[in-house]
Amino acid sequence: MTTDTSNLNIENKNVQTAPGVTLSEQQNTVVGSVLDLFAGRPSLRKLALWRDDATFTDPITIAQGRDKYAAQWYGLQSAFSEIERLHHQVTDAGNPILMDLKTRYVVKGIGKETTIESVVAIHTDDQGKISKVEDKWNGKLPDGAIANVSAGRQTSKLILFTNNMTGLPTSQCCHGPKVNQRAEE
């Protein structure tokens, strides 16, 4: 990986692994940065670990390309007042790197909380850059209708997600402030 990892400001440096699983320094950096993203702590430096044409998928989204997956990560701060990682453990250090993740989310403005358990698959290319991240809720991605997300539709996707969590109509959900996308100092 050509990116200098010393100034990424990765908060999740203590990556938990299952017995017998060992990560290289490069893999540890990638996993730590992805954990930061899931915690709602994106930065341009962390996203530099991703290929321009990388893809993020979860049960409601396919975000392909830098503008779309960046919107996905920055959008978490707009939709949720709290994001708490309850558990993570890397279960496979191959390609993809597999990780169990349990996260608690609190919807901004209404305080509704939910916990999502995921299997996260982090795919990397030959240079160690992230080419795809799959967030499989309850270990699965749906077979059919996953929407391709654009930056303009990202807020709608987050509202749809929070409405599914809360049962509220769209007009009562997700009125948080815009998130500034800026490089960390």
C-alpha positions as CSV (number, residue, x, y, z in Angstrom):
1,M,0.0,0.0,0.0
2,T,1.5,3.3,-1.0
3,T,-0.6,5.4,1.5
4,D,1.4,6.6,4.5
5,T,-0.5,5.1,7.4
6,S,1.3,7.0,10.2
7,N,-1.0,10.1,9.8
8,L,-4.4,8.4,9.2
9,N,-5.6,9.2,12.8
10,I,-7.1,5.8,13.1
11,E,-8.9,5.5,16.4
12,N,-9.5,1.7,16.3
13,K,-5.9,0.5,16.7
14,N,-6.8,-2.4,19.0
15,V,-8.3,-4.8,16.5
16,Q,-9.7,-7.9,18.1
17,T,-9.0,-11.3,16.3
18,A,-10.3,-14.8,16.8
19,P,-7.9,-17.4,18.2
20,G,-5.4,-18.4,15.5
21,V,-6.1,-15.3,13.3
22,T,-3.2,-12.9,12.8
23,L,-3.4,-9.7,10.8
24,S,-0.4,-8.1,9.0
25,E,0.3,-4.5,9.8
26,Q,-1.3,-3.5,6.5
27,Q,-4.5,-5.5,7.3
28,N,-4.6,-4.1,10.8
29,T,-4.6,-0.6,9.3
30,V,-7.3,-1.4,6.9
31,V,-9.5,-3.1,9.5
32,G,-9.0,-0.2,12.0
33,S,-9.9,2.4,9.3
34,V,-13.1,0.4,8.4
35,L,-14.0,0.2,12.1
36,D,-13.6,4.0,12.3
37,L,-15.9,4.4,9.3
38,F,-18.6,2.2,10.8
39,A,-18.3,4.3,14.0
40,G,-19.2,7.4,12.0
41,R,-15.6,8.8,11.9
42,P,-14.8,9.2,8.3
43,S,-11.9,11.3,6.9
44,L,-10.4,11.9,3.5
45,R,-7.2,10.2,4.7
46,K,-9.0,7.0,5.7
47,L,-10.9,7.0,2.5
48,A,-7.6,7.2,0.6
49,L,-7.2,3.6,1.6
50,W,-10.0,2.8,-0.9
51,R,-9.8,2.5,-4.6
52,D,-11.6,5.2,-6.6
53,D,-13.9,2.5,-8.1
54,A,-14.5,0.6,-4.8
55,T,-17.9,-0.6,-3.7
56,F,-19.7,-0.6,-0.4
57,T,-22.8,-2.8,-0.1
58,D,-25.3,-3.5,2.7
59,P,-28.9,-4.7,2.6
60,I,-30.2,-1.3,1.4
61,T,-27.3,0.1,-0.6
62,I,-24.8,-0.4,-3.4
63,A,-22.5,2.6,-3.3
64,Q,-19.9,2.2,-6.2
65,G,-17.3,4.9,-6.7
66,R,-15.6,7.3,-4.4
67,D,-18.4,9.9,-4.4
68,K,-21.0,7.3,-3.5
69,Y,-19.2,5.3,-0.8
70,A,-17.9,8.5,0.8
71,A,-21.5,9.8,1.0
72,Q,-22.4,6.6,2.7
73,W,-19.8,7.0,5.4
74,Y,-20.3,10.7,6.0
75,G,-24.1,10.2,6.0
76,L,-23.9,8.1,9.2
77,Q,-23.2,11.3,11.2
78,S,-26.3,13.0,9.8
79,A,-28.7,10.1,10.6
80,F,-27.5,9.0,14.0
81,S,-26.8,10.8,17.3
82,E,-25.0,7.8,18.7
83,I,-23.1,5.0,17.1
84,E,-21.5,2.5,19.6
85,R,-19.6,-0.6,18.6
86,L,-20.5,-3.3,21.0
87,H,-18.3,-6.0,19.7
88,H,-16.0,-6.8,16.8
89,Q,-13.7,-9.7,16.0
90,V,-11.8,-10.6,12.8
91,T,-12.5,-14.2,12.1
92,D,-10.5,-14.6,8.8
93,A,-7.4,-12.8,7.7
94,G,-7.7,-13.9,4.1
95,N,-9.0,-11.9,1.2
96,P,-11.7,-10.9,2.0
97,I,-10.9,-10.2,5.6
98,L,-14.0,-11.3,7.6
99,M,-15.1,-9.6,10.7
100,D,-18.1,-10.0,13.1
101,L,-19.5,-6.6,14.1
102,K,-22.2,-5.6,16.5
103,T,-23.2,-1.9,16.5
104,R,-25.8,0.1,18.4
105,Y,-27.3,3.1,16.6
106,V,-29.5,5.9,18.0
107,V,-31.6,7.8,15.4
108,K,-31.0,11.5,15.6
109,G,-33.9,13.6,16.7
110,I,-36.1,10.8,18.0
111,G,-33.8,8.7,20.2
112,K,-34.9,5.3,18.8
113,E,-32.1,2.8,19.1
114,T,-31.4,-0.5,17.3
115,T,-28.5,-3.0,17.3
116,I,-27.3,-4.5,14.0
117,E,-25.1,-7.6,14.0
118,S,-23.1,-8.0,10.8
119,V,-20.5,-10.0,9.0
120,V,-18.3,-7.5,7.3
121,A,-16.2,-8.7,4.3
122,I,-13.3,-6.4,3.4
123,H,-11.8,-7.1,0.0
124,T,-8.4,-5.6,-1.0
125,D,-6.6,-5.4,-4.3
126,D,-2.9,-6.4,-5.1
127,Q,-1.7,-3.1,-3.6
128,G,-3.7,-3.5,-0.4
129,K,-6.3,-0.9,-1.2
130,I,-9.9,-1.6,-0.3
131,S,-11.8,-2.7,-3.4
132,K,-15.1,-3.7,-1.7
133,V,-16.7,-3.8,1.7
134,E,-19.8,-5.9,2.2
135,D,-21.9,-5.3,5.4
136,K,-24.0,-8.4,5.7
137,W,-26.7,-7.8,8.3
138,N,-27.3,-11.1,10.1
139,G,-24.7,-12.5,7.8
140,K,-26.7,-11.9,4.6
141,L,-27.2,-9.5,1.7
142,P,-30.5,-9.7,0.0
143,D,-30.7,-11.6,-3.3
144,G,-32.8,-8.9,-5.1
145,A,-33.6,-5.2,-4.8
146,I,-30.5,-3.4,-3.6
147,A,-30.6,0.2,-4.7
148,N,-27.6,1.8,-6.4
149,V,-27.0,4.9,-4.3
150,S,-26.1,8.3,-5.6
151,A,-24.8,11.2,-3.4
152,G,-28.2,13.0,-3.9
153,R,-30.2,9.9,-2.9
154,Q,-28.0,9.0,0.1
155,T,-30.2,10.9,2.6
156,S,-33.3,9.1,1.3
157,K,-31.6,5.8,1.9
158,L,-30.7,6.7,5.5
159,I,-34.3,8.0,6.0
160,L,-35.6,4.7,4.7
161,F,-33.3,2.8,7.0
162,T,-34.3,4.8,10.1
163,N,-38.0,4.6,9.1
164,N,-37.7,0.8,9.0
165,M,-36.1,1.0,12.5
166,T,-38.7,3.4,14.0
167,G,-41.9,2.9,12.0
168,L,-42.2,6.7,11.6
169,P,-43.2,8.4,8.4
170,T,-40.4,10.1,6.5
171,S,-41.5,13.6,7.6
172,Q,-40.7,12.8,11.3
173,C,-37.3,11.3,10.8
174,C,-33.7,12.4,10.3
175,H,-33.6,16.2,10.5
176,G,-29.9,16.4,11.5
177,P,-27.3,18.9,10.4
178,K,-25.3,18.5,7.3
179,V,-21.8,16.9,7.7
180,N,-18.8,18.7,6.5
181,Q,-16.4,16.7,4.5
182,R,-12.9,18.0,5.3
183,A,-9.5,16.5,5.6
184,E,-8.3,16.0,9.2
185,E,-5.6,18.3,10.4
